[in-house]
Amino acid sequence: MSQQVRGVIAPGKNEPVRVETIVIPDPGPGEAVVKVQACGVCHTDLHYKQGGINDDFPFLLGHEAAGIVESVGPDVTEVAPGDFVVLNWRAVCGRCRACLRGRPWYCFDTHNARQRMTLTDGTELSPALGIGAFAEKTLVAAGQCTKVDPAVSPAIAGLLGCGVMAGIGAAINTGEVGRGDTVAVIGCGGVGDAAIVGSRLAGAARIIAVDIDDRKLETARSMGATHTVNSRSTDPVTAVRELTGGFGADVVIEAVGRPETYEQAFYARDLAGTVVLVGVPTPEMKLELPLLDVFGRGGALKSSWYGDCLPSRDFPMLIDLHQQGRIDLGAFVTETIGLDDVEHAFARMHEGDVLRSVVVL
């Protein structure tokens, strides 16, 4: 029997979000219903609200979540009722050409729940990134549930569902930061700070944080940055070169998702260095670079999808590192809020002093 819960929807482009009654169907084959315990307020949810992803309104927002599996449908073997899970938005299929080549983090056929959650009048909802976790419960594909140690706070564990994993993975998995490398991170929000944490974990010798907000730069230093550059007052390319013996960084991670910051990343890297784009651009953005410079500087220009993570491998590993005290995932939680506070949390994103507001249910 279907059940009704409270959830946060984005009714239309740039309209304020509101809390509505959501109808959750019983899980079908390959599906699970999860009782959400915590969900981070991610910038991607704001992109959905602004129409920057697509126009399939209304959206059921929220995707950076952890909770308890309440029920599962037929043929589900990955998880069982009572499991503590982090929700992921890239449930690998195991059958596509990427999976068969041993690269499941590039899976080309990730899947979501087949059934749709609705409003009480039958209006179908589009769950953000196939999850929709700003709700007391949500319906997902069972493959989107990754079991982790239940000893960890849901507010901390849920952050692995998107931003923290994206940043750490951009450094470790995509950028392949190694011992002794120099790294520059442009954009020091939650994802950028996670990239700093990942770079430190990988053994980078010098980590340069670049942002236009001194408060964010101060936080970046607390996360492991060795140097900071305020790009509002200082040219970041010049500054990064000066801090790397005139050469540029081995890896530059762009965590903003704008053409101008990507261009800075491109020219702030060393010859044969790597640029990693993990910031999410909007559909209308264009990039123009001299092709001769692309050729002449060599190296690699990479995009990082979800930190190129494999949730079944990476989520438990990062939880373990947190429990060992080697990384502090709790440092990313700035405040905990309720479902009714999500609109205000979006506004606070622009104030510069919030890494993550986390909805706790």
N, C-alpha and C positions, 0 to 999 in steps of 0.2 A: 504494500500500500504506500502511495506517495505521502510525503510529509511536508509541512510548511515551516519555514525558518525565516529569520530576518537576514537581509543582505543589502549591500550597497550597490546601486546601479548608477550608470551614467546614461541619462535618458536621451541626450542629444548633444551635438557638437558644442563644446564650451558651456554647456548648461551645468548648474551646480548639481553635484551628486545628491542622492537621497536614499534613505533606508526604506526598503519595500519588503513585502512578504514574498518569499521565493518558494516555488513548488519544486521539491526534489523527488524525482521518480525513484522507484526501487532499482537497484543496480541490475543491468542486463548482463549478457555474456561478456566477460572481459572487463567489467566495470566494478567500481568500488564507491561506496559512500563514506566520506571522511568527516568526522566531527572536528572542525577546525578549532585549534587552541590559540594560535597566534598567526598573524600575517603582516609582513612589513609593507609599508607604503612606499612603493618604488616609483621612480620617474617614468617607467614604462606605463604604469597605470594612468599617469597624467597625460602621456601621449595618447592613450586610448580616449580619455575624456575630451581631449582637444581635437580628435579626429585625425591624429597624425599617423595612426596605424592603418585603419580602414574606416568605412562608414556603416558598419553593421550594427548600428544602435538598435535597441539599448544593450549596453554592455553590463555584465556582472563583473565588477572589478576585483582585483586582488589575485596574486599568484605566488607570492613569496612566503610560503606557509608551511606549518607543521601541525600535526594533529593525530588523532586516533582513528584507525579504521573501524567503522561501525558495522558495515556489512559488505559482502562481496557477491557478485553474480556468478553464474555457472562458469566453469572452466578456469576459474582464477586460482592460480597456484603460488603466485609471487608473494602474496600477503594474505593475512587472515584477520578476522575481527579481533580487536585488542592490540594490534601492532601499532607502535609509535612510528610515524613516518614523516619524512620531508617530501613535499610535493615537487615534482619536477615537470618542466614543460617540454621535455624532449624524450618521450618514451620510445626507446629504440625498438625497431621491428625485428631485427635479427635475420632479415631475409633480403634486404636491398643490396645493391652493389657495394655500398660503403661497408655495410655490416659484414658481407661475405668476404671483403678484402681485409677484414680485421681492423676496421676503422669505425666502430659504431658511434663514436662521438660526432661523425659526419652523417649519421643516418638520414637518408633522403625520404623516408616514409614514416616519420614519427606520427603517433596517433593519439587521439583524444577519445573521450566517451562518445558513443554514437547517439545516445539520447540527449535531448536538450532540456535544460532547466527552464522554467517559465515563470511569468508573473501569474497571479491568481486568475487573470482574465484570459490566460492562454497565450499571451505574447511570449514568443521564444526569446531567450537571452543568449547573447554571445559572450561566453566566459573568457576573460582576459587570459591570453596564452593557453587557452583550453583548460583553465583551472577555475577561476571565479571564486576566490577564497575570502573575500570580504563578506563572509556569511557564516552563520553558525554551523552549517554543514554544506558540503559540496559534492557533486558527482564527477568523478574523473575516471580515466582509463586506469586499470590496476597497475599497468606499467609505469604510470606517473607517480607511484608511491614507492619511496625508497626507505627501507627500514634502517633506523639508526638507534643508538643507545638511548633508552628512555630516561636515563639519569640527567640528560641535558635539558635545560629550560627550553620550552617550545619557542619562546621569543628569540632565543639565540639560534636554535636549530633551523628555524624557518628561513633565516637570512641566507642559508646555503641554497635555497630554492631559486635565487636569481642573483642579486647584486654582488654579494660577497664571493660566490662561486665564479661569477663572470670576471671579477677583478683578479682574484687569485689565479684562476685558470688562464687569464690573458698573459700573466707573467710566466707561470710555470709551464703550461701546456702549449700555448700558441707562441709566445715569445721565446720559449726555451731559455729563459734567463739562467745563467750558470755562475759558478763560483768565480768571483773576481770581476764580474761584468759591471759596466756602468749602465744605469737605467735612468731615463727621464719619464715622468708620468705627468701628462698634461690634463688637468682637471681633477681636483681633489675632493670630489663628493664621495659617496659610499663606494662606488666602483673603483674610482681612482685610488682611494685609500686602501682598498682590498688589494689592488695591484701592487701597492707599496709593501703591504704585508707579505704578499706572495714573492716579491723580489727579495725581500730580506730573508725569507725562509729558504729561498734558492741559493743564497750566499752572495748576492750582489755586493760589491765593494763600495759603490757610491750610488745613492738613490736621490735623484733631484726631483723635487715636487714643484710643479708649476701651476699657479692659479692667480686669479685677480683679487682674491679675498684673503687678507692676512689671517683672519680667524681660521679659515680652512687650511692655510699653510701651517699654522700652529698645530692644528690637529694632525696634519700629515706628518709633521716631525715626531709627534708622540707615537705615530704608527710605525715609524722606522725610517723616515726620510732623513738623509744626512745633510741635505742642502735644500733651500727653498728659493723660489724666484717668483716675485710678483710681476706678472706679465702686463699689468695695467701701467706700470711705471718703467719696466725694463723689457727690452727686446728679448724674448725667451730663447731664440736661436743663438744670439750672441752670448747670452748668459750660460747656456748649456755648453757651448763650445769652450768658453773660458774655464768652466769647471771640469773640463775633460781634456785639458792639455791642448786645446785648439782643434780637437778631432771631431767631437760629437759623441753621443752616447751609443753604446752597442745596441741597446734596445730602447725604443721610444714608444710608450703606450699612450694612445690618444683616447681619453675617457670622456670626451665632450660630445663628439659627433657633429662637428661643424667643419665646413671646408677650410676656413681660415686657420683653425687649430690643427687640422690634418696637414696643411701646408707647413706649419711650424714644425710639426713632428717629422715631416719628410726631410726638412733641411737641418734639423737638430741631431740627426743620427750620423754616425760615423760612416765612412765608405764601407760598403758591404754589410752595413748594419740592418736592423730589422725595425719596421714600423708595424705596430699592432693597433688596429682600429677596433675598439670595444665600445666606444660611445655610439649611440644609436642615432643616425641622421633621420631627417624627415624626407618624404618622397620628392619634394621639389628641389632639394639641394643638388648642386652640381660641383664637380671638382675639375680644375684645369691646371695641369702641370706641364712644363716643357718635356716633351718625350725624350729629348736628348739627355735631360737630367735624370729621368727615370732609368735610362740605359746606362748613363755614365757613372751614376752613384752605386749601381749594383745592389746587392743585398736582396731583401725580401719585403714586400708590402703585403701584410696579412690582415684578414678580418677574423675576429674572434667570436665565434658563435657560442654563447653561453660558456665562455671560457674553455671551449673545446673539451668540455667535461664528459665523463661517463659517470652518471650519478651513482650507480651501484658500486663503483670503485672509489670515487672522489668524496662523496658525502661522508661515509663512515671514516675515511682517512682523516678528513679535516676535523670531524668531531673528536677523534682520538687525539689529534695534535692539540686541540683546545683543552681536552681533559689533562693532557700532559703539561700544560702551561706553556707550550711552545708558540702558540698563537692565542690572542685574546679576542674571540668572537664577540664577547660581551661588550667590548669597547665600541662596537658599531651601533648599539641600541642607545639612542639619545633619550627617548621617552616612550612610555606605553600609554595607549589611548583606547577608547571604545569605538564601536561602529559609527556612532553619531558624530565622531570628531574627524572623519576622514577628509571632509572638505577643508577644514581648518589646517589639517596636516599638509595638504597640497599647497596652501598659502605659505606655510612655514618653510617649504622647500626653497623658496626664493629669498629667505632671510639669511641663509648662509651658516646657521649655527646648528643645523640638524643633519646628522648622518642618516639615521633611520628613526622614523616614528613607527611603532609597531602596535597594531591592533591586537589586543588580548581579549579573548572571549572566555 
